[in-house]
């Protein structure tokens, strides 16, 4: 499932600073604590390393709650950055290195996943009305280790600006086991696999009833449809054979 990019500005990373609402705290054990001066220099100088081959991204659980401990955003997903620079390179987001922050207002929410040293990030902007919630924008950037010794650092940016992405009824969660590929820019794609998320209202702090994505629905229904068609064809063939045999038998007289 590929979502193409929509031209837009690069202001999404500043939304968290200006959107009024409830400040959210990280509550998931998969989230990296805030960096301090006492942490090792290797962590502070962390820089993603691109890989020449694709791998299954590790799955992270990210939960953001209010200062009172009320969960408002939850996401379970594996994230892979796909870079096109003469050839294709890959980087899987490591949940243990991610810091999750965000805001949640009445109609708008933000979840930001950031790597140490701001070497990479992924940000979701949620919207809602009285019946549904959705993701209206996704922004990402990655500053990997240069691909060669004499190459300079380069940051890959991307923005997907949709009206209603991952649309789901309020109180329910969007779930997709199939790949969701976001075309962020000509050089950057984001692959989410698997993906389950919910914002604003989380029943008892967990996911609500799951809403299946179309890709999973087709994968589940298609074998059933194909099987039914094959059975119908076999039945038609058998009935036709029996009918022709009976007609031939009727064409002969007994001696």
N, C-alpha and C positions, 0 to 999 in steps of 0.2 A: 504494500500500500504506500504509494508515493504522493506526498503533498508538495506542490511546487511553491516557490517563494513568490511573495507579492512585494513589489517595490515599496520601500518605506524608509523612514529615517532611522538613525542609530541611537535613538533617545531612550529605548526601553530599559537600558541598564540604570537609568537615573530615576525610573519610576518609583522604586522602593523608597527613595528619599523624599518624594513629594506626595505620594498617595496617602490621604488621611485614612485612619483605620486603627486596627488593633495590631500592636507589634507582636510578632510571633517568636517563640523560642523553640529551639531544636529540642526534641525529646527522644529521638531514635538513637539506639545504641550504635547504629551504623554511621553516625555522623561524627566527623572530626571536631574536637574542641577548638575553641578560639586559640589562634597562635599567640604565643607570648615570647618575650625575649629570652626565656629560659629554655626554649625548645632548641633542639640541635640545629646547627647551621644548615645541614643537608636538607631539613624540612623547609627552612626559609628560602632556600635556593632551588626548591623543587621545580623541575621543568619536564613536561610530558615528553615521552620518547615515542615517535611514530614507528609503526611496525609495517613491514612489507606484505604481510599476510593477515587475513581476517581471522578473528577468534571470537568465541562466545563471550560477550561482556558479562562481568559479574553482576548479580542482581542486588540492588540496594533498596533498603526501606527507609523512606524519609518522612518523618512526621513532625509537623509544626503545630505548636499549641500556644494559647494565650498565656499571659503572665499568671493567670489563675489555673493553668493546667488543662484548659479545655481544648482538645484537638480541633483544629480548623482546616488543615490541609494534610493529606496523606497520599503518598505515591510509592509504588513498588515498581521498579523498572531496571533494566539493563540499558546502558547508554554507550553508544559507539560513535566516535567522530570519524568521518570518512573524508580524507583530504585528497584532492586531485591536484597534483603538482608534477607535471610531466608524466607521472604514473600515479597509481592509487596507493595511498597510505592509510593506516588505521590506528586509532587510539581508543582503548576501552577505558571508560571512567571507573576509577577505583573508589567504591563507596567509603572505604576507611579513610580516605584522604579528603573527603568532601565536607565542607561546612554548609549547612542549610540555614537560610534566613528567609524572612518574608513578612508580609503585612496582610491583614484581612479586614476589609471594610464591609459595608452592607451589600454592595454590588460589585466590588472589585477586590481581587486578592492577587498576591505575588508570591511565588516561590523561587528562590535563587539558590542554585547549587554551585559552589565556588571552590576551586582547587587552591592549595597553598600558593602564596606569592601571586595570587590572581592570574595564574598561568592558564586557567581555563574556567569557563563558567557556562551554565545553562539556566535560562530563566523563563518561567511560565507566567503569563498574565491571564488571570481568570476573570470571567464576567458572569453575571447571572441576572435572571428576572424571577418572577414569582413561581415559574414552573420548571426552569432548567438552569444548568450551569454549563460552561464551556471554556475552552482556551481560546483567547482572541489573538494572542501573540506569543511567539517563541523566539527568543534571542540567544545567541551562542557566540563564544569566541574561544580560541585556542592558540597559545603561543608555545609551540613545541621546540624541542632542541633542534637546532639547524640540521638540515639533511646532509651537509658536508662541512668539513673543517673550516673552510674559508667563507662559508655562507653566513649571512647576517641573520639575526633573529627576524622572524616574520610572524605576524598575528593574523589569523584567519577569522573573519567576522561573518555573521549571517543573521538574517532576520526573516521569519515567516509571519506574515500579517494576514490572518484569516478572520472572517466574520465570526464563525462559530465552528471551531475545531474540537473534536472529541465531545460533541454535544450529548448531554446526559440529563435525565430528569433529576430534579433536586432530591437529595436524600439517597440517591443511588450512586454506584461507582461505574466508571467506564473501564472495561477490561478487554485487552487484546493480546492473545498469545502469538499472533502473526506479527511479522515485521511492520513497523510503522516508520517509513523513511521520509524525513523532512528535507526538502531541497532548500537549504538556507541561502546559498549563493552559488556562483559558478565553480567555486573551489571547495565548498564545504557542504556536507550532508550530515544529518544527525539520524542515527538509527536507534529506535526504541524497541527493545524486545526482551522480555515481554513488557506489557504496560498495564498498570491498574492505578487509577487516580480518582480522587474525590476532594472537593473543596466546599467550604462554607459550613455544611452540616454533615457531621459524622455520627451516626447513631451509636451511642455508647462508646464513642471514641474509635470505632472501627469502620470498615467499609459497609455500605448499605448493599442492597440487592444489586447483583452484577448486571450490567448492560453489555451484551456481546457486540463486538465490532463486526462490520460487514464481512471482512476478510475471514474471520473465524466462522461466521455463519455459512459462507459459501463453502468453506472446506468441510464443514460438518454436513451440510445438506447435499452437496454435489454427489458424493458417493451413493447416497440414498436414491437420488434422482437417476443416476446412471444405472444403479442396480435395478430399479423399477423398470427402466426402459429395456434393459437386457431381458428381464423376465417376460415383459410384454412381447418382445420380438420372438422369444422362444415359444411362448404360448401360441402366438399367431402361426409360427412355423409348424408346430405340432398339429394344430387344428386344420391348417391347410393340407398337411400330409394325410390326415385321416379322411378329410372330405374327398380328396382326389382318389384315395384308395377305395373308398366306398363307391364312388362313381364308376371306377373301372370294374369293380366286382359286379355292379348292376348291369354292365354292358355285355355280360356273357350269359348264355342259356345253359341250364343243366342238361346233360345227356341222359 
